[in-house]
C-alpha cells in the first residue's frame, strides 16, 4: 500500500473570520479533516489538488494530503513508508524518530527528517494519521536555515486539525488477515493468508 491519489478527497478554502484574540484565520479542509490556518499562510492553488492542499510561508510549505486506500491504514506503517522515500535522498538523517502525539482526541505520529534536494539542505516535520481506509499526512518543509523561523507556526496550524472519520465496514480490509496483534510500542503485527 502507499499514499495513492484519490478523487474522494475534497479540498476547500472558505472565508476569513475574526477570533477573540484578533487573529485572522482561514478554514481549510480535505476529506474528513478540518483545520484553521492563520492568515500568514498563503494558499498555493498550483501545488494543490483533489487530495492535497499546499500553503506557503515565505519559502516554506505546509502540506496536507489525504487518500482513501483499499487496505486498512496504520499511522506507524505510513511513517515507515515515508522514511523509505526520504532515505533515497542524499544527506538523509532522522532528526526525530516517529512518536505518537495526541491532537484533538486523535493519535498522530510525528517525525522530523533532514535531507538534501537540489543542493539545498532541507528539513521536513511530518505528522501521519491512519484509520480504517483513511490516510492523512501533514508536513512542514523548509530550507534548513529557515526551518526554525516557521516550525512553531506550522505546529500551531497542525494542532487545529480535527478529524471525525465515519467508520467503514472493515470486512474487505481484513478479508485476507489471519490475525493482527498489538505489540506494545512496536506497533501492529499483521499476518496475511499469503504468509506476509
C-alpha positions in Angstrom: 0.0 0.0 0.0 1.0 3.6 -0.3 -0.4 7.1 -0.2 -2.1 6.9 -3.6 -4.1 9.7 -5.2 -7.8 9.5 -4.7 -10.6 11.5 -6.2 -12.6 11.1 -2.9 -10.7 13.8 -1.0 -12.2 17.3 -1.3 -10.2 20.4 -0.6 -12.0 23.6 0.5 -11.0 27.0 1.5 -13.6 29.4 2.9 -13.8 32.9 4.1 -12.0 34.5 7.0 -13.3 35.4 10.4 -12.0 37.3 13.4 -11.4 35.4 16.6 -11.5 36.7 20.2 -7.7 37.2 20.1 -7.9 39.2 16.9 -6.1 36.7 14.7 -7.5 36.3 11.2 -8.0 32.6 10.3 -8.8 30.7 7.1 -10.7 27.5 7.3 -9.1 24.6 5.3 -10.4 21.1 4.8 -9.9 18.0 2.9 -11.7 14.7 3.3 -12.8 14.5 7.0 -10.0 16.8 8.1 -10.7 20.4 9.1 -8.1 23.0 10.1 -7.8 26.7 10.9 -4.8 28.5 9.5 -3.5 31.9 10.5 -3.6 34.5 7.7 0.2 34.2 7.4 -0.2 31.0 5.3 -0.8 31.7 1.6 -2.9 29.1 -0.3 -0.9 27.7 -3.3 -3.5 26.5 -5.8 -0.9 25.3 -8.3 0.6 22.9 -5.8 -2.8 21.7 -4.5 -5.1 19.0 -6.0 -8.2 17.0 -5.2 -6.3 15.1 -2.5 -3.8 17.7 -1.3 -3.5 21.3 -0.1 -0.4 23.5 0.0 0.2 26.7 1.9 3.4 28.8 1.8 5.1 30.9 4.4 7.8 32.7 2.5 9.9 29.8 1.0 8.5 27.1 3.3 5.5 24.8 2.5 2.7 23.5 4.8 1.3 20.4 3.0 -1.9 18.5 3.8 -2.6 15.2 2.0 -5.4 12.7 2.1 -6.1 9.4 0.5 -8.7 6.7 0.8 -6.9 3.4 0.4 -8.2 -0.1 -0.4 -6.4 -1.6 2.6 -6.5 -0.9 6.3 -4.3 2.1 7.3 -1.9 2.3 10.3 0.0 5.5 11.0 3.1 3.6 12.0 3.2 1.9 8.6 2.8 5.2 6.9 5.8 6.5 8.8 7.9 3.5 7.7 6.9 4.2 4.0 7.7 7.9 4.4 11.1 7.1 5.9 11.8 4.8 3.0 11.0 7.6 0.5 13.4 10.1 2.1 16.1 7.5 2.6 16.7 7.7 -1.2 17.8 11.4 -0.9 21.4 12.5 -0.2 22.0 13.7 3.3 19.2 11.6 4.7 19.1 11.8 8.5 16.3 11.2 11.0 16.4 14.1 13.4 13.4 12.9 15.5 12.2 9.4 15.5 8.4 8.9 15.0 6.5 9.2 18.2 2.7 9.4 18.9 1.2 12.8 19.6 -2.4 13.4 20.6 -4.2 16.1 18.6 -7.8 16.9 19.4 -8.6 13.4 20.5 -6.8 11.6 17.7 -3.4 9.9 17.8 -0.9 11.1 15.1 2.7 10.1 14.7 5.2 13.0 14.3 8.7 12.8 13.0 11.5 15.1 11.7 13.8 14.3 8.8 16.8 16.1 7.2 17.7 15.5 3.5 19.2 17.3 0.5 17.3 18.4 -2.6 18.8 20.3 -5.5 21.9 21.1 -3.4 19.9 22.5 -0.5 19.8 21.1 3.0 16.1 20.6 3.8 14.1 19.6 7.0 10.6 18.2 7.0 8.4 17.9 10.0 5.6 15.4 9.4 2.5 14.1 11.2 0.7 11.0 10.0 -2.7 9.6 10.8 -4.3 6.4 9.6 -7.7 4.9 10.5 -9.8 2.4 8.6 -9.1 3.1 5.0 -8.2 6.8 5.5 -4.6 8.1 5.4 -3.7 11.7 6.3 -0.4 13.5 6.4 0.6 17.0 7.5 4.0 18.3 6.6 6.1 21.4 7.0 9.1 21.5 4.6 11.8 24.3 4.8 15.3 25.0 3.9 17.4 24.2 7.0 18.4 27.8 7.7 14.7 28.9 7.5 13.2 25.9 9.4 13.3 27.4 12.9 11.6 30.6 11.7 8.4 28.7 10.7 8.2 25.4 12.6 6.2 26.8 15.5 3.6 28.5 13.2 3.3 25.1 11.4 2.8 23.2 14.6 0.2 25.7 15.7 -1.7 25.1 12.4 -1.3 21.3 12.7 -2.7 21.5 16.3 -6.0 22.7 15.0 -6.5 19.5 12.9 -9.8 17.9 13.7 -11.0 14.5 12.3 -14.3 12.9 12.5 -14.0 9.8 10.4 -17.1 7.7 9.9 -16.1 4.1 10.5 -16.1 1.9 7.4 -17.1 -1.8 7.2 -13.7 -3.5 7.8 -14.7 -6.7 6.2 -12.9 -6.1 3.0 -9.8 -4.6 4.7 -9.5 -7.7 7.0 -10.6 -10.3 4.4 -7.1 -11.7 3.9 -5.9 -11.4 7.5 -5.1 -14.5 9.6 -4.6 -12.2 12.6 -3.3 -9.0 14.0 -1.7 -8.3 17.4 -0.7 -5.1 19.2 3.0 -5.4 20.2 3.3 -2.5 22.6 5.3 0.4 21.4 6.4 -1.6 18.4 3.1 -1.1 16.6 1.0 -3.8 15.0 1.9 -7.2 13.8 -0.3 -8.4 10.9 -0.2 -11.9 9.4 -1.8 -12.3 6.0 -3.0 -15.5 4.3 -0.1 -15.4 1.9 2.4 -15.5 4.8 3.4 -11.9 4.6 
